[in-house]
Amino acid sequence: MKLNAKQLNDNWDSLISYIDAHINNPRKDKLKEFYNLHKDRLILYPASHKKEYHNAFHGGYVEHVLRVIKGSIQIYSLWKNMGSDISGFTKEELIFSALNHDLGKMGDEKFDAYIPQDNQWRKDNLGEMYKFNDSLPFSSVPDRSLFLLQSNGITYSFNEMIAIQTHDGLYDEANKKYLLTYMPETKPRTCLPYILHQADMMAARIEFEREWLGKFGGDVKNSGESKSNNNILPNNKKQTTKSKALNTIKSKGLRNMLDDL
């Protein structure tokens, strides 16, 4: 997928508008300062490095974050309407967590995490539009997200920390200590981590569908036709195959039952 210059800028303006509308000072100004400082990088950043994942194209990161924010708001309403206790966190914490959940994908102040793939074979055969930057010290995305925020003087609450840390749900083994627990006192105290994870998973799935489902159409159709053609056999041929199968069953009662199907 390709986004034109207008789409890139419109998406960026939408991203900043969420900060203006939902984040309070003093961290509103700090967030805007950080995002505008890195605008030239973030506005073109992909959401992943492989087409098999999601939004591996210029502008894919911002588009993904916007989808997660919008999804979080709607899922928040669903949880509330279904009777969940949403009093333990604020709407600002919801938007802040969604906005910054993947911030670590940008890399750090010096190095991009993803750089263009220069191996044409890997692009053509593995769908790797980008590759990981070896110059960047390793860190998980949530850990780097939190580090970038705190190193730029952008504070976050305990609720926001847990939500950002666990937004990949149980797809990340490191989250088991938070999410795969049976003791009431060790479970998350709010549903915020679940809302953010569901929004992120939904966004990634939608982006995958947009990229891939249309390409599977021909294969699915051909598969169906093949199955249909296999059923168009002479009656005696189908009967012969069925008879051979029934003759392998020793139980007369079971043979009779299957013969009636």
C-alpha positions in Angstrom: 0.0 0.0 0.0 1.2 3.5 -0.7 0.1 6.7 1.0 0.4 10.0 -0.9 1.8 13.2 0.7 -1.7 14.5 1.6 -2.6 11.2 3.3 0.6 11.2 5.3 0.1 14.8 6.5 -3.6 14.2 7.3 -2.7 11.2 9.4 0.0 13.1 11.2 -2.4 16.0 11.9 -5.0 13.5 13.3 -2.3 12.0 15.5 -1.4 15.4 17.0 -5.1 16.3 17.4 -5.5 13.4 19.8 -2.8 14.9 22.0 -4.4 18.3 21.9 -7.8 16.9 22.7 -7.1 14.3 25.3 -3.7 14.9 27.0 -3.4 17.5 29.7 -0.4 19.7 30.5 2.4 19.6 31.4 2.9 16.5 29.4 0.8 17.6 26.5 3.5 20.2 25.6 6.3 17.7 26.2 4.6 15.1 24.0 4.0 17.5 21.1 7.6 18.7 21.4 8.8 15.1 21.2 6.6 14.1 18.3 7.3 17.3 16.3 11.0 16.9 16.8 10.8 13.4 15.2 8.1 14.2 12.7 10.3 13.6 9.7 11.1 10.1 10.9 7.7 9.1 12.4 5.5 10.3 9.5 7.2 7.9 7.1 7.8 5.0 9.5 6.4 1.5 8.9 4.5 -0.4 11.5 6.5 -3.6 10.8 9.3 -4.8 8.6 7.5 -7.6 6.7 4.5 -7.5 4.5 3.3 -10.7 6.1 2.9 -8.8 9.4 1.1 -5.4 9.0 1.5 -2.0 7.5 5.1 -2.5 6.2 5.0 0.7 4.1 5.8 4.4 4.4 3.4 5.9 6.8 2.2 2.6 8.1 3.2 3.3 11.7 1.1 6.5 12.1 -1.9 4.8 10.3 -1.6 1.8 12.7 -1.5 4.0 15.8 -4.5 5.9 14.7 -6.4 2.7 14.2 -5.4 1.5 17.6 -6.6 4.8 19.2 -9.9 4.7 17.5 -10.4 1.0 18.3 -9.4 1.6 22.0 -12.1 4.3 22.3 -14.8 2.0 20.8 -13.7 -1.0 22.8 -13.7 1.1 26.0 -17.3 1.9 25.3 -18.1 -1.7 24.8 -16.5 -2.8 28.1 -18.3 0.0 29.8 -21.7 -0.9 28.3 -21.2 -4.5 29.2 -20.8 -3.6 32.8 -17.0 -3.5 33.3 -15.7 -1.3 36.1 -13.8 1.4 34.2 -13.5 3.7 37.2 -9.9 2.6 37.8 -8.4 4.5 34.9 -9.1 7.7 32.9 -9.8 8.4 29.3 -6.5 10.3 29.1 -4.7 7.1 30.2 -6.5 5.2 27.5 -5.5 7.6 24.8 -2.0 8.0 26.1 -1.4 4.3 26.2 -2.8 3.7 22.7 -0.8 6.7 21.3 2.5 5.5 22.6 2.1 1.7 22.7 4.5 1.1 19.8 6.7 4.2 20.1 9.7 2.0 20.6 9.5 0.9 17.0 11.0 4.2 16.0 14.3 3.2 17.5 16.1 5.8 19.7 17.2 9.4 19.4 20.0 8.4 17.0 19.1 5.2 15.1 16.0 4.0 13.3 14.9 0.5 14.4 13.9 -0.4 10.8 15.9 0.6 7.7 15.1 -0.2 4.1 15.9 -3.7 3.0 18.7 -3.7 0.5 18.6 -7.4 -0.3 16.3 -7.7 -3.3 15.9 -11.5 -2.9 14.6 -11.0 0.7 12.2 -8.4 -0.5 10.9 -10.5 -3.3 10.8 -13.9 -1.5 10.3 -13.0 2.2 8.4 -9.8 2.0 11.0 -8.0 4.0 10.5 -4.4 3.0 12.7 -3.3 5.9 15.3 -4.9 8.1 16.4 -4.4 11.7 19.1 -1.9 12.3 22.1 -3.6 13.8 23.5 -0.3 15.1 20.6 -0.1 17.5 21.1 -1.9 20.8 18.4 -4.6 21.3 15.3 -3.8 23.4 11.7 -5.0 23.3 9.3 -2.5 21.8 7.4 -1.8 25.0 10.6 -1.4 27.0 12.0 1.1 24.4 8.6 2.9 24.3 8.7 3.5 28.1 12.4 4.5 27.9 11.9 7.0 25.2 9.1 8.6 27.2 10.9 8.9 30.5 14.2 10.0 28.9 12.3 12.9 27.3 10.7 14.0 30.5 7.2 12.6 29.6 5.7 11.1 32.7 3.3 8.2 32.7 1.1 6.6 35.3 1.3 3.0 36.6 -1.8 2.1 34.6 -0.2 3.4 31.4 3.0 1.6 32.2 1.3 -1.8 32.6 -0.9 -1.2 29.5 2.0 -0.3 27.2 4.2 -3.1 28.7 1.5 -5.8 28.0 -0.1 -4.5 24.9 1.0 -7.6 22.9 -0.9 -9.8 25.3 0.2 -13.4 25.7 1.9 -13.3 22.3 4.8 -12.0 24.3 6.1 -14.5 26.8 7.3 -11.7 29.1 3.6 -10.8 29.8 2.7 -14.1 31.5 3.7 -12.7 34.9 1.0 -10.0 34.4 -1.7 -11.8 32.4 -1.4 -15.5 33.1 -2.1 -15.5 36.8 -4.8 -17.0 38.8 -4.4 -15.1 42.1 -6.9 -12.2 42.3 -4.4 -9.9 43.9 -1.9 -10.4 41.0 -4.3 -9.8 38.2 -4.4 -6.3 36.5 -6.4 -3.9 38.6 -8.1 -2.4 35.6 -9.3 -3.6 32.2 -7.1 -1.0 30.4 -4.4 -3.6 29.4 -7.1 -5.8 27.8 -8.7 -3.0 26.0 -5.4 -1.9 24.5 -4.4 -5.4 23.5 -7.7 -6.0 21.8 -7.5 -2.7 19.9 -3.9 -3.5 18.8 -4.8 -7.0 17.8 -7.9 -5.9 15.9 -5.9 -3.1 14.1 -3.1 -5.5 13.1 -5.7 -8.1 11.8 -7.5 -5.5 9.7 -4.3 -4.4 8.2 -3.3 -8.0 7.4 -6.7 -8.6 5.8 -6.4 -5.5 3.6 -3.0 -6.6 2.4 -3.6 -10.3 2.0 -7.2 -11.6 1.9 -7.8 -10.3 -1.7 -4.7 -12.3 -2.8 -6.1 -15.5 -1.5 -9.4 -15.2 -3.4 -8.2 -17.1 -6.5 -6.7 -19.9 -4.5 -9.9 -20.3 -2.5 -12.0 -20.3 -5.6 -9.8 -22.8 -7.4 -9.9 -25.0 -4.3 -13.6 -25.0 -4.3 -13.9 -25.8 -8.0 -11.5 -28.7 -7.5 -13.5 -30.1 -4.7 -16.7 -29.7 -6.7 -15.2 -31.4 -9.7 -14.1 -34.4 -7.6 -17.7 -35.0 -6.7 -18.8 -35.2 -10.3 -18.0 -38.9 -10.7 -20.0 -41.7 -12.3 -22.3 -43.3 -9.7 -20.7 -46.6 -10.2 -17.2 -45.1 -9.5 -18.4 -43.5 -6.3 -20.2 -46.7 -5.3 -17.0 -48.7 -5.9 -14.9 -46.4 -3.7 -17.6 -46.5 -1.0 -17.9 -50.3 -1.1 -14.1 -50.8 -0.7 -14.2 -48.6 2.3 -17.1 -50.4 3.9 -15.6 -53.8 3.3 -12.7 -52.9 5.6 -15.0 -52.5 8.5 -15.6 -55.7 10.5 -18.6 -54.7 12.5 -21.8 -55.5 10.4 -23.9 -53.0 12.4 -21.3 -50.2 11.8 -21.2 -51.1 8.1 -24.9 -50.9 7.8 -25.0 -47.5 9.6 -22.3 -46.0 7.4 -23.9 -47.4 4.3 -27.0 -45.4 5.0 -25.1 -42.1 5.1 
